[in-house]
C-alpha cells in the first residue's frame, strides 16, 4: 500500500552537547552530556508523523557512510518507507552540531552534506510515490529548486502540500501559491512577511500577509504562546500546553508531523492544531530529536489529562 504522507527533505545525524552557557567569541567552555541522535528536518517530520499514526514515505539522500546506514535503518525500524532515500558517492551524510543550554534552548549548526546533493531529477524518480499520497511535506534543508519540483509534482497530481519554512529564507510567490499549509515560527514568518510577531494579534497580521501571497492555510507558531491559524474561514487562536521545557530541539518538526498525521486521518484544522500543540509540548519535555517525539497513545493521553486540569 502506498504511503499517505510523503516527505521530501533532509536527513542528518545530530551531535548534541549540553552546557551551562554557549561560548562567546574566543571562549572555550566545558560541556556536560553528549549524545548522537538521528535528525534532519525531513526525517524528523517523517518520524513524528509515523509515531503519531501516519503512513509515511521518505525521499532524501545520505552518504555511503555509517551515519547513512544508521539513518536509513532508523526509519525502516519505525515502518517508514525509506526506498526513496538514495546514497551519494560524493557527499557525506548531513551532520548537525547542537548546543543545549541550561534553560533548554538550543543553537544548531548544520553541515548539509548529501542533503544538498538532492536534485529535482532525484525527486522526479519518485513521482509515482508522490502521486499516490494524500499530503506532501517539505522543508528548506535541501535545495530550493528541489523543494519546488517536489511541490510541482504534488500539485500536478492533486496532492496537498505542507511546508515548514525552516531554516528561514525568502520564498517566491510562485512557490507559496502552491502551498496548502505553511507552519512558520515567529522568526520564519517575520522573514517571509517583514512583520515582527510578538502576540496573537501580530501573528494574525503576518499570517494574513502570507495568505495574500497565495498560501491557503497558515499556522503561525509562537512557541509557548500558542498558535494562530488563519484560513479562508477566518482566524483561530490555540493556546499552548503548559509544560517544563528540557530541550526545544525538533519541537517544530514534531508539530509539522502531527499536523500531517491528523489531516490525513480526516481531522479538521482546529483539531489538528491542538493535537500538534500537544505533541510538540511533550517533545520539549525530553532531550533529543526523534527519540523525544511522542507516540499517538502518549499524545492522546496527555491531551486527556490536560482537559481534566
C-alpha positions as CSV (number, residue, x, y, z in Angstrom):
1,X,0.0,0.0,0.0
2,X,1.3,3.5,-0.9
3,X,2.1,6.0,1.9
4,X,-0.5,8.7,2.6
5,X,2.3,11.2,3.6
6,X,5.5,11.6,1.5
7,X,8.3,13.7,3.0
8,X,10.9,15.2,0.7
9,X,13.7,16.6,2.8
10,X,16.9,16.3,4.9
11,X,18.4,13.5,7.0
12,X,21.1,14.4,9.5
13,X,23.0,12.8,12.3
14,X,22.6,15.2,15.3
15,X,25.6,15.6,17.7
16,X,24.3,17.2,20.8
17,X,26.3,18.6,23.8
18,X,24.6,20.2,26.8
19,X,26.3,23.1,28.6
20,X,25.6,25.9,31.1
21,X,26.1,28.6,28.6
22,X,27.1,28.9,25.0
23,X,30.7,30.1,24.4
24,X,31.3,33.7,23.4
25,X,33.8,34.6,20.7
26,X,37.2,33.1,21.6
27,X,35.8,31.3,24.7
28,X,36.1,27.6,25.4
29,X,33.6,26.1,27.7
30,X,33.3,22.6,29.2
31,X,30.1,20.8,28.2
32,X,28.2,18.1,30.1
33,X,26.4,15.3,28.4
34,X,27.0,14.3,24.8
35,X,24.8,12.1,22.6
36,X,24.1,11.4,19.0
37,X,20.5,11.2,17.7
38,X,19.0,10.8,14.2
39,X,17.7,14.1,12.9
40,X,17.3,16.4,9.9
41,X,14.1,18.4,9.5
42,X,12.8,16.0,6.8
43,X,13.5,12.8,8.7
44,X,12.2,14.3,11.9
45,X,8.9,15.3,10.3
46,X,8.6,11.8,8.9
47,X,9.3,10.1,12.2
48,X,6.9,12.4,14.0
49,X,4.1,11.7,11.5
50,X,4.8,7.9,11.7
51,X,4.9,7.8,15.5
52,X,1.6,9.7,15.6
53,X,-0.2,7.2,13.4
54,X,0.6,8.3,9.9
55,X,1.6,6.2,6.9
56,X,4.9,7.7,5.7
57,X,7.5,7.5,2.9
58,X,10.7,9.5,2.9
59,X,12.6,10.8,-0.1
60,X,16.1,12.2,0.5
61,X,19.8,11.5,0.2
62,X,22.5,10.2,2.6
63,X,26.2,9.4,2.2
64,X,27.8,6.0,1.9
65,X,28.9,6.0,5.5
66,X,27.9,4.6,8.9
67,X,25.6,7.6,9.6
68,X,23.7,7.0,6.4
69,X,23.3,3.3,7.4
70,X,22.0,4.3,10.8
71,X,19.6,6.9,9.5
72,X,18.0,4.5,7.0
73,X,17.8,1.7,9.5
74,X,16.1,4.0,12.0
75,X,13.4,5.0,9.5
76,X,12.8,1.4,8.5
77,X,12.6,0.2,12.1
78,X,9.6,2.5,12.6
79,X,7.8,1.3,9.4
80,X,8.7,4.3,7.3
81,X,9.2,3.5,3.5
82,X,12.8,4.5,3.0
83,X,13.1,3.2,-0.6
84,X,13.3,6.9,-1.7
85,X,16.4,7.6,0.3
86,X,19.3,7.3,-2.0
87,X,23.1,7.1,-1.3
88,X,25.6,9.7,-2.6
89,X,29.0,8.5,-3.5
90,X,30.5,12.1,-3.5
91,X,29.0,13.6,-0.3
92,X,28.9,12.6,3.4
93,X,25.7,12.3,5.3
94,X,24.5,15.6,6.7
95,X,25.6,16.5,10.3
96,X,24.0,18.9,12.8
97,X,26.0,20.2,15.8
98,X,23.7,21.2,18.6
99,X,24.4,23.0,21.8
100,X,21.8,22.8,24.5
101,X,21.9,25.3,27.3
102,X,20.7,25.1,30.9
103,X,17.3,26.6,30.0
104,X,16.6,24.0,27.3
105,X,17.2,26.4,24.4
106,X,19.4,25.2,21.5
107,X,21.7,26.6,18.9
108,X,22.3,24.5,15.8
109,X,25.0,24.5,13.0
110,X,24.2,22.2,10.1
111,X,26.7,20.7,7.6
112,X,24.2,19.7,4.9
113,X,26.5,17.2,3.1
114,X,24.4,14.9,0.9
115,X,21.2,16.8,1.6
116,X,22.4,19.5,-0.8
117,X,23.0,16.8,-3.4
118,X,19.3,16.0,-3.6
119,X,18.3,17.3,-7.0
120,X,15.0,17.8,-8.9
121,X,15.9,14.9,-11.0
122,X,16.2,12.7,-7.9
123,X,12.7,13.7,-6.9
124,X,11.2,13.0,-10.3
125,X,12.3,9.4,-10.0
126,X,9.7,9.1,-7.3
127,X,6.8,10.9,-8.9
128,X,4.6,7.8,-8.6
129,X,5.2,7.7,-4.9
130,X,4.2,11.4,-4.6
131,X,1.2,11.0,-6.9
132,X,-0.3,8.3,-4.6
133,X,0.0,10.3,-1.4
134,X,-2.6,12.5,0.3
135,X,0.0,15.0,1.5
136,X,3.5,16.1,0.6
137,X,5.7,17.5,3.4
138,X,8.7,19.7,2.5
139,X,11.1,21.9,4.5
140,X,14.1,24.0,3.4
141,X,17.2,22.0,4.4
142,X,17.5,20.7,0.8
143,X,18.0,23.0,-2.3
144,X,15.1,25.3,-3.1
145,X,14.8,24.1,-6.7
146,X,14.3,20.5,-5.3
147,X,11.6,21.7,-3.0
148,X,9.9,23.5,-5.9
149,X,10.0,20.4,-8.0
150,X,8.5,18.2,-5.3
151,X,5.7,20.7,-4.8
152,X,5.1,21.0,-8.6
153,X,4.7,17.2,-8.8
154,X,2.3,17.1,-5.9
155,X,0.1,19.8,-7.4
156,X,0.2,18.0,-10.8
157,X,-1.4,15.0,-9.1
158,X,-3.8,16.9,-6.8
159,X,-1.8,16.2,-3.7
160,X,-1.9,18.7,-0.9
161,X,1.3,20.4,0.2
162,X,2.5,21.2,3.8
163,X,5.6,23.5,4.0
164,X,7.6,24.0,7.2
165,X,9.7,27.1,6.0
166,X,12.8,26.3,8.0
167,X,15.6,27.3,8.0
168,X,14.1,30.8,7.3
169,X,14.7,32.2,3.9
170,X,12.9,34.4,1.3
171,X,10.4,32.4,-0.8
172,X,8.9,33.3,-4.2
173,X,5.2,33.8,-4.6
174,X,5.0,31.0,-7.2
175,X,6.0,28.5,-4.6
176,X,3.8,29.9,-1.8
177,X,0.9,29.9,-4.2
178,X,1.1,26.1,-4.4
179,X,1.2,25.6,-0.6
180,X,-1.9,24.4,1.2
181,X,-0.5,24.6,4.7
182,X,2.5,26.6,6.0
183,X,3.8,26.3,9.5
184,X,6.3,29.2,10.3
185,X,7.5,30.2,13.7
186,X,7.9,33.8,14.8
187,X,11.3,34.3,13.1
188,X,10.3,32.5,9.9
189,X,7.1,34.4,9.4
190,X,8.9,37.7,10.0
191,X,11.4,36.7,7.4
192,X,8.6,35.9,4.9
193,X,6.5,39.0,5.6
194,X,8.6,41.6,7.3
195,X,6.1,41.7,10.2
196,X,7.5,41.1,13.7
197,X,5.4,38.6,15.7
198,X,5.0,39.1,19.5
199,X,1.4,38.1,20.2
200,X,-1.7,36.6,18.6
201,X,-2.6,40.0,17.0
202,X,0.7,40.4,15.2
203,X,0.7,36.7,14.3
204,X,-2.7,37.1,12.7
205,X,-1.5,40.1,10.8
206,X,1.6,38.3,9.5
207,X,-0.5,35.2,8.6
208,X,-2.9,37.3,6.6
209,X,0.1,38.7,4.7
210,X,1.1,35.1,3.8
211,X,-2.4,34.3,2.8
212,X,-2.3,37.3,0.5
213,X,0.7,35.8,-1.2
214,X,-1.2,32.6,-2.0
215,X,-0.9,30.2,0.9
216,X,-4.3,28.6,1.7
217,X,-3.8,28.0,5.5
218,X,-1.2,29.5,7.8
219,X,-0.3,28.0,11.2
220,X,1.6,30.9,12.8
221,X,3.5,29.3,15.7
222,X,4.5,31.3,18.8
223,X,6.1,28.5,20.9
224,X,4.9,28.7,24.5
225,X,2.4,31.4,23.5
226,X,0.4,29.1,21.2
227,X,-0.5,29.1,17.5
228,X,-2.7,31.3,15.4
229,X,-4.4,29.7,12.4
230,X,-5.6,31.8,9.5
231,X,-7.5,30.4,6.5
232,X,-10.4,31.4,4.3
233,X,-12.8,30.9,7.2
234,X,-11.0,33.5,9.4
235,X,-8.6,33.1,12.3
236,X,-8.4,30.9,15.4
237,X,-6.1,31.0,18.4
238,X,-5.0,27.8,20.0
239,X,-3.2,28.2,23.4
240,X,-0.1,26.2,24.2
241,X,0.0,23.4,26.7
242,X,2.0,24.3,29.8
243,X,5.0,22.0,30.3
244,X,8.5,22.3,31.8
245,X,11.0,22.7,28.9
246,X,14.0,20.5,28.8
247,X,15.1,20.6,25.2
248,X,13.4,22.5,22.3
249,X,15.1,20.5,19.6
250,X,12.7,19.2,17.0
251,X,9.6,20.7,18.6
252,X,8.7,22.4,15.3
253,X,9.3,19.2,13.4
254,X,7.1,17.3,15.7
255,X,4.4,19.9,15.2
256,X,4.6,19.5,11.5
257,X,4.4,15.7,11.6
258,X,1.5,15.9,13.9
259,X,-0.4,18.2,11.7
260,X,0.2,15.9,8.7
261,X,-0.9,12.8,10.6
262,X,-4.0,14.5,11.9
263,X,-5.0,15.9,8.5
264,X,-4.5,12.6,6.6
265,X,-6.8,10.8,9.0
266,X,-9.5,13.3,8.5
267,X,-9.3,15.7,11.4
268,X,-10.2,19.4,10.9
269,X,-7.7,22.3,11.1
270,X,-8.5,23.2,14.7
271,X,-8.3,19.6,15.9
272,X,-5.0,19.1,14.0
273,X,-3.6,22.3,15.6
274,X,-4.5,21.2,19.1
275,X,-3.1,17.7,18.6
276,X,0.1,19.1,17.1
277,X,0.5,21.5,20.0
278,X,0.2,18.6,22.5
279,X,2.7,16.6,20.6
280,X,5.1,19.5,20.4
281,X,4.7,20.2,24.1
282,X,5.6,16.6,25.0
283,X,8.7,16.7,22.8
284,X,10.2,19.7,24.7
285,X,10.0,17.8,28.0
286,X,12.6,15.3,26.7
287,X,16.1,15.5,25.3
288,X,16.8,14.7,21.7
289,X,15.0,14.9,18.4
290,X,13.4,11.8,17.1
291,X,13.9,10.0,20.4
292,X,11.9,12.7,22.2
293,X,8.9,12.6,19.9
294,X,5.8,11.1,21.5
295,X,3.6,8.3,20.2
296,X,0.0,8.6,19.3
297,X,-1.0,7.0,22.6
298,X,1.2,9.2,24.7
299,X,-0.2,12.3,23.0
300,X,-3.8,11.4,23.3
301,X,-3.3,10.5,27.0
302,X,-1.5,13.8,27.6
303,X,-4.5,15.7,26.0
304,X,-7.0,13.8,28.1
305,X,-5.1,14.6,31.3
306,X,-4.8,18.3,30.3
307,X,-8.5,18.5,29.9
308,X,-9.0,17.3,33.5
309,X,-7.0,20.1,35.0
